[in-house]
Amino acid sequence: MKVEIKGGKRMTLKKDFLWGGAVAANQYEGGYNEGGRGLSTFDAVTGGGYKKPRKVTYQTSDGTIGEVPVDSTMTGKVPEHTFGYIKENTFYPSHQATDFYHHYKEDIALMAEMGFKCLRMSISWSRICPKGMYEINEEGLQFYDEVFDELLKYQIEPVVTINHFDMPMYLADHYDGWSSREVIDFFVFYAKTVFERYKNKVKYWMTFNEINVLSGWCQIGVHDNNPQNLYQAHHHIFVASAKAVQIGHQINPDNKIGMMVSYTPSYPMTCLPEDVMEAIEFNRQKEFYMDVQVKGYYPEYQLKKFERDDISIHMEKDDLEIIKNGTVDYIGFSYYMSTVSSTDPNAEKTEGNQFIASKNPYLKTSDWGWTVDPLGLRIALNQIYDRYHIPVFIVENGLGAPDVIESDGSINDEYRINYLRDHIKAMKQAVDIDGVDLMGYTPWGCIDIVSAGTGEMKKRYGFVYVERYDDGTGDFSRKKKKSFEWYKKVIQSHGDLLD
């Protein structure tokens, strides 16, 4: 039989490509004690700064009040029998964040002016279920109804993350967070509630944000973050996500439900085979999570790791079947930087997105030490699509920088324009040259938000400046940056006008 393969039309961004921006409730929404909302773990996390760690404030069962750096909760412990605690005369950035709760109409109008086709946002679990359990806060549901209605008025599709980097504080305090299997059912109840409520308003969903870096008390409510507890908690999250995917598809078969991973490709520092193997092992730290949620099973290399590290995951008899039947429709991922892997113990280190990385001598870094690597985005897109061959969605990308308001009131963030331009070029090459099936692009913090890692306002990402500062002052007024008009033209031209 003769088979002929012909070249077709040149690949380009789809007509329905989702241009937009991305935010998260605990960094943007505010209104932490309004509208019936319960406390979230991030409500007990203080501000910080570059090289100045954020802290979790707590009270023990005997009444002792203390605090512990957030970073240490990721690698160690928060004292047992500890309850999140809001201290007087202490600044908690998430309490007001940049006040989307009271400014959502103004902000959505600005997004519409830029031409957004979508907004990636998250729902606050404790605004819907104040303790995270089986109670429902109608006022919270109504708030998101109004937000979604406002978005749809401008033909902006909501892209909703069901759980983004926090959880109801009650579940952390009384159930030890995701280490408890009972939390699966609480999450599934919450997910079913929002799927049913918004089935005619939201069709793009993601279950968990950056699932591969979830750890510690403030993100998953676990007090002792040792590897056994962490992987057991992640197994519960896998099962909860898979159940949510199945329920979401049952409620509305048109729903597109994805996963979300923090993707930082690692290159070998040298061609030394040991460095190549080191890079393979580093990349597996994110591939494992995609393998489970896209392929539907635990990969062999991870099972061998559990065996070596004496980690035993307790599973119910149908867990693996649930995971197999609850695979996702697409992969959402964040890309900010790349890193390098080296077996040299003296290799220079630099900051990264939720981790410390080896520094690439060929790349520049941001003011916060993150490497700038536009081509790495094309590499990431190829690595993900070649491995999984389902649609991908760039749901975070951007440059954190200390913007300055000039004497004439302008904010000339050329550095942000340059960063985003180069990354969009690389993104288009992945589509035009490599044939990647790409759904959309939503730069992070499109309107200024609080930094998750440092708790700062100084580290800004947005096209819109919010008058809010690290000492808690500011009137929350909005001001367009130079990048606002640039991104507006990018969207209008469907990515053709970049310079």
Secondary structure, DSSP 8 states (H G I E B T S, - for coil): --------S-----TT-EEEEE--HHHHT--TTSTT---BGGGGB---BTTB--EEEEEETTS-EEEEEHHHHHHSB--SSEEE---TT---GGGTTT-HHHHHHHHHHHHHHHT-SEEEEE--HHHHSTTSSS---HHHHHHHHHHHHHHHHTT-EEEEEEE-S--BHHHHHHH-GGGSTHHHHHHHHHHHHHHHHTTTT--EEEEETTGGG--HHHHH--SB--HHHHHHHHHHHHHHHHHHHHHHHHH-TT-EEEEEEE---EEESSS-HHHHHHHHHHHHHHHHHHIIIII-S--HHHHHHHHHTT------TTHHHHHHH---SEEEEE-S--EEE-S-TT--EEE-SSSEEE--TTS-B-TTS-B--HHHHHHHHHHHHHHH-S-EEEEE----B-----TTS----HHHHHHHHHHHHHHHHHHHTT---EEEE--BTSB----TTT--SSSB--SEEE---TTS-----EEE-HHHHHHHHHHHTTT----
